[in-house]
Amino acid sequence: MRAQPLVAVAFAAALTLVGCSSGAPATSQSPSAGTSAPAGGAGGEVGVFTWWADGSEKVGLDALVTLFKEKYPNNTFVNLAVAGGAGVNAKAKLAADLQNGNPPDSFQGHAGAELLGYISKDQIVPVNDVIDSLGGASVFPKNLLDLLTVQGNIYSVPSNIHRANVVWANPEVLKKANVSAEPADIDSWLADMQKLKDAGVATPLSVAGTWTQVQLFETVLIADLGVDEYNKLFASGANWESDGVKKAVGHYTKLLGFANTAASGDDWPGATDMVINGKAAYNVMGDWAVAQFTLKNKKDGVDYTYFPVPGTKGVFDFLADSFTLPKGAKNPGGAKDWLALVGSPEGQKAFNLAKGSIPARTDVPSDDFPAYQKTAMASFKSDKIAPSIAHGAAVSEAWNSDISSAISKFYTSKNQATLVSDLVAAAKKNTA
Ligand code: GAL
């Protein structure tokens, strides 16, 4: 099975795809149904691999672990988390463990192209039975299930949906330059940054290491290309040297001109903390940032505000974490207990309340969620969807890595023509 064409099919149809989900499920590959598990859990150790190792990300994982221990007292949760936002360190360790036949019992993988990589390497097995016992298509959105499905087999249980195109802002800092309104587009936003700079704000925009730059860049691509043209970038033969891409590269260069200097490995909490501490006016970060504001006791609307990256209003730059059942997992029964919890209404509520994301399930009421998540839930329903590059929805791990190298090189060179030709080469190589 080849992953890449499926990815192209998937995103050419912009999350309303049909290509991945056709065909009959291979039920013979599916281990026994989650519903038949003994009360209290299958027993034994359940090793779960994520990159939610510390800070506000661990708060989300801990919420799930607490429930897991309550519901499945026979099982022993083993936390195999490897620190580093976006899985920058975790993914290499995971790849080695899978390669060496030493898989965890379950691991975090992004819905979309990244997951297809594990499927095409035959490293994970279908979990249709778990999804079915959780309510299947009546509780999970079809466009999300399609990103987890190949030939009728569903390969993971989604825990959440995150939004990547969010600007987090410090209202006190904005006041220094009388900048308050949400800018309409990138040019107006750049003008506001200049005003902030003139008013003595040294760092209008905070960035961290390479993956956060990739994420910033993808949001500028969405702004300048529009969601429909952006979604076409992931199909074979797509035009990565269009005027729109060049315009985005130009805007991105100017944005970096208003940003702090970051080392390639700097992690996201540092950049978000710059907004929290009033050292920066803005940070573009996924909505896991809201958990960081909460951790630091900051109040929505008072200590921080948020809006879609200018030019991307009405677009939800999407990513979803999901949990897998690796082939050769030592404790598949315990792993299924974990998956059943992750996909349950109470698991989704507890996790997403803590994580800043929104439930993947559609039957978890929004009433109990704070203001930010309520806006995200409404946007996810009504907005056009764009898959994230930095977080495995739009491109394979290999393509993401090539784009990251190009963005990292650009951070030092600021050579716009080279960035465009590197992006063209990466697209050619990874859709060949
Ligand atoms: C993403 C992941 C999110 C969050 C973020 C920062 O890739 O999907 O859940 O953890 O990285 O680490």
Boltz pocket constraint, residues with backbone or C-beta under 6 A from the ligand:
constraints:
  - pocket:
      binder: B
      contacts: [[A, 51], [A, 52], [A, 57], [A, 84], [A, 85], [A, 86], [A, 87], [A, 110], [A, 162], [A, 268], [A, 286], [A, 288], [A, 319], [A, 320], [A, 321], [A, 390], [A, 391]]
      max_distance: 6.0
